[in-house]
């Protein structure tokens, strides 16, 4: 005996509500199956739920699209910092600077290896160290490193930090929209359950197979259990 299964996705929830409305408006006895009060409540809930789904999808889309731009800004900042350190290392090799200047940037004096900044947190940490170190060195009379300059480092770092804050703001908006949607789902599921109860009650006088076929017109979904023979109404005419 097949059983009915409530929708488990937002699209299916919307489809179930819309199918009931369509059945009410278009089926031969649609206006007898459901009451005007029920249809009013369904239309109201469908409008509200559609709005919440759209708000979440829009927030998620904007966040996803901006993620690509944010990654580009992250890579740009990373490139400037790594180039700055490489330029400083080349200047040490040429004898323009003493290797001890690496102490200003909290780098190992005897190593020309680049720090690890494969995460946003690491990049922020090391960019701050490089900027602070260069500021201190210049304030003590040291010759500034160029191409990239301290100014270029600051510009790219500020853009990176602004991008982080903006992306977090978009994430917060997505999370908020998602939480509203999650909180609304139980109410939608309840109204669908009550709706389906009302539909099945109206058709309860019919034999099971015919009752299911009529109820399907109003959006009820029936699932056959594993290994259960699937019999549809049209199969009766083949016997």
C-alpha positions as CSV (number, residue, x, y, z in Angstrom):
1,X,0.0,0.0,0.0
2,X,1.7,3.3,-1.1
3,X,2.1,6.0,1.5
4,X,2.1,9.8,1.0
5,X,5.3,11.7,1.5
6,X,5.5,15.3,2.5
7,X,7.8,17.5,0.4
8,X,11.4,17.7,1.7
9,X,12.8,20.5,-0.5
10,X,11.7,24.1,-0.9
11,X,10.9,23.6,-4.5
12,X,8.7,20.6,-3.7
13,X,6.9,22.6,-0.9
14,X,6.1,25.4,-3.4
15,X,5.0,22.9,-6.0
16,X,2.7,21.2,-3.4
17,X,1.0,24.4,-2.5
18,X,0.7,25.6,-6.1
19,X,-0.7,22.2,-7.2
20,X,-3.5,22.5,-4.6
21,X,-4.4,26.0,-5.8
22,X,-4.4,24.8,-9.4
23,X,-6.6,21.9,-8.4
24,X,-9.0,24.1,-6.6
25,X,-9.2,26.5,-9.6
26,X,-9.2,24.0,-12.5
27,X,-10.4,20.6,-11.4
28,X,-14.0,19.7,-12.1
29,X,-14.9,19.5,-8.4
30,X,-12.0,21.6,-7.1
31,X,-14.1,24.1,-5.3
32,X,-15.9,21.4,-3.4
33,X,-12.7,19.6,-2.3
34,X,-11.1,22.7,-0.6
35,X,-12.7,25.5,1.3
36,X,-12.2,29.2,0.4
37,X,-10.6,29.6,3.8
38,X,-8.1,26.9,3.1
39,X,-7.2,28.3,-0.3
40,X,-6.8,31.8,1.2
41,X,-4.4,30.4,3.8
42,X,-2.5,28.5,1.2
43,X,-2.1,31.5,-1.1
44,X,-0.9,33.6,1.8
45,X,1.6,31.0,2.9
46,X,2.8,30.4,-0.7
47,X,3.4,34.2,-1.2
48,X,5.3,34.4,2.1
49,X,7.4,31.3,1.5
50,X,8.2,32.3,-2.1
51,X,9.5,35.6,-0.8
52,X,11.8,33.9,1.8
53,X,13.1,31.4,-0.8
54,X,13.8,34.2,-3.2
55,X,15.5,36.3,-0.5
56,X,17.8,33.5,0.4
57,X,18.6,32.6,-3.2
58,X,19.4,36.2,-4.0
59,X,21.6,36.6,-0.9
60,X,23.5,33.4,-1.7
61,X,23.9,34.4,-5.4
62,X,25.4,37.8,-4.5
63,X,27.7,36.2,-1.9
64,X,28.9,33.5,-4.4
65,X,29.5,36.0,-7.2
66,X,31.5,38.3,-4.9
67,X,33.6,35.4,-3.7
68,X,35.4,35.4,-7.1
69,X,36.2,39.1,-6.8
70,X,37.3,38.7,-3.2
71,X,39.7,35.9,-4.2
72,X,41.3,38.1,-6.8
73,X,41.9,40.9,-4.2
74,X,43.3,38.3,-1.9
75,X,45.7,37.0,-4.6
76,X,46.7,40.6,-5.4
77,X,47.6,41.4,-1.8
78,X,49.5,38.1,-1.5
79,X,51.4,38.9,-4.7
80,X,52.5,42.4,-3.5
81,X,53.7,41.1,-0.2
82,X,55.7,38.2,-1.7
83,X,57.2,40.6,-4.3
84,X,58.2,43.0,-1.6
85,X,60.1,40.3,0.3
86,X,61.7,39.1,-2.9
87,X,62.8,42.6,-3.8
88,X,64.3,43.0,-0.4
89,X,66.1,39.7,-0.7
90,X,67.6,40.6,-4.1
91,X,68.7,43.9,-2.6
92,X,70.5,42.0,0.2
93,X,72.2,39.8,-2.5
94,X,73.4,42.9,-4.4
95,X,74.8,44.3,-1.2
96,X,72.4,47.2,-1.0
97,X,71.1,46.1,2.4
98,X,72.5,44.1,5.3
99,X,70.6,40.8,5.9
100,X,69.9,42.0,9.4
101,X,67.1,44.3,8.1
102,X,65.0,41.1,8.0
103,X,64.6,41.5,11.7
104,X,62.4,44.6,11.1
105,X,59.9,42.3,9.4
106,X,60.2,39.5,11.9
107,X,61.8,37.3,9.2
108,X,64.7,34.9,9.9
109,X,67.9,36.8,9.3
110,X,69.7,34.0,7.5
111,X,66.8,32.8,5.3
112,X,65.4,34.2,2.1
113,X,62.4,31.9,2.2
114,X,59.0,33.4,1.9
115,X,56.6,33.1,4.9
116,X,53.6,30.9,4.6
117,X,50.5,33.0,3.8
118,X,48.1,30.5,2.2
119,X,45.2,31.6,4.3
120,X,43.6,35.0,4.9
121,X,44.6,34.9,8.5
122,X,48.3,34.2,7.6
123,X,48.3,36.9,4.9
124,X,46.9,39.5,7.3
125,X,49.5,38.6,10.0
126,X,52.4,38.8,7.7
127,X,51.3,41.9,5.7
128,X,50.9,43.7,9.0
129,X,54.4,42.6,10.0
130,X,55.9,43.7,6.7
131,X,54.2,47.1,6.8
132,X,55.0,47.8,10.4
133,X,58.6,46.7,9.8
134,X,59.1,48.9,6.8
135,X,57.5,51.9,8.6
136,X,59.9,51.4,11.5
137,X,63.0,51.0,9.3
138,X,62.2,54.1,7.3
139,X,61.5,56.1,10.4
140,X,65.0,55.1,11.6
141,X,66.6,56.5,8.4
142,X,66.6,53.4,6.2
143,X,66.2,53.6,2.5
144,X,62.6,52.6,1.4
145,X,62.1,49.6,-0.8
146,X,60.4,50.3,-4.1
147,X,58.5,48.2,-6.7
148,X,56.4,47.6,-4.7
149,X,56.6,50.5,-2.3
150,X,55.2,50.7,1.2
151,X,52.4,52.8,-0.2
152,X,51.4,50.1,-2.7
153,X,51.4,47.5,0.1
154,X,49.1,49.7,2.2
155,X,46.7,50.3,-0.7
156,X,46.4,46.6,-1.5
157,X,46.2,45.6,2.2
158,X,43.4,48.1,2.9
159,X,41.5,46.8,-0.2
160,X,41.9,43.2,1.1
161,X,40.6,44.1,4.5
162,X,37.7,45.9,3.1
163,X,36.9,42.9,0.9
164,X,37.0,40.6,3.9
165,X,34.5,42.8,5.8
166,X,32.2,43.0,2.8
167,X,32.3,39.3,2.2
168,X,31.6,38.6,5.8
169,X,28.6,41.0,5.6
170,X,27.3,39.1,2.6
171,X,27.8,35.9,4.5
172,X,25.8,37.3,7.4
173,X,23.0,38.3,5.1
174,X,22.9,34.8,3.6
175,X,22.9,33.2,7.1
176,X,20.1,35.5,8.2
177,X,18.0,34.7,5.1
178,X,18.7,31.0,5.6
179,X,17.6,31.1,9.2
180,X,14.3,32.8,8.3
181,X,13.7,30.1,5.7
182,X,14.6,27.3,8.1
183,X,12.2,28.7,10.7
184,X,9.4,29.0,8.2
185,X,9.6,25.4,6.9
186,X,7.8,23.7,9.8
187,X,4.8,26.0,9.4
188,X,4.7,25.3,5.6
189,X,5.0,21.5,6.3
190,X,2.1,21.8,8.8
191,X,-0.2,23.6,6.4
192,X,0.6,21.1,3.7
193,X,-0.1,18.2,6.0
194,X,-3.5,19.7,7.0
195,X,-4.2,20.5,3.4
196,X,-3.6,16.9,2.4
197,X,-5.7,15.6,5.3
198,X,-8.5,17.8,4.0
199,X,-8.1,16.5,0.5
200,X,-8.0,12.8,1.5
201,X,-11.0,13.2,3.8
202,X,-13.0,14.6,0.9
203,X,-12.2,11.5,-1.2
204,X,-12.4,8.9,1.5
205,X,-15.6,7.5,0.1
206,X,-13.8,6.2,-3.0
207,X,-11.8,3.0,-3.3
208,X,-8.1,3.4,-2.4
209,X,-6.8,3.5,-6.0
210,X,-9.3,6.0,-7.2
211,X,-8.9,8.0,-4.1
212,X,-5.2,8.4,-4.7
213,X,-5.6,9.3,-8.3
214,X,-8.1,12.0,-7.4
215,X,-5.9,13.3,-4.6
216,X,-2.9,13.5,-6.9
217,X,-4.7,16.2,-8.9
218,X,-4.4,18.4,-5.8
219,X,-0.7,17.7,-5.3
220,X,-0.5,14.7,-2.9
221,X,2.5,12.6,-3.6
222,X,2.2,8.8,-3.0
223,X,5.3,6.6,-2.7
224,X,5.4,2.9,-3.3
225,X,7.5,0.9,-0.8
226,X,10.4,-1.2,-1.9
227,X,9.3,-4.4,-3.7
228,X,5.7,-3.2,-3.7
229,X,3.8,-3.7,-7.0
230,X,3.0,-0.3,-8.6
231,X,-0.5,-0.2,-9.8
232,X,-1.9,3.0,-11.4
233,X,-5.5,3.7,-12.4
234,X,-4.8,3.1,-16.1
235,X,-3.5,-0.4,-15.3
236,X,-7.1,-1.4,-14.4
237,X,-8.2,-1.0,-18.0
238,X,-5.4,-3.4,-19.2
239,X,-6.7,-6.3,-17.1
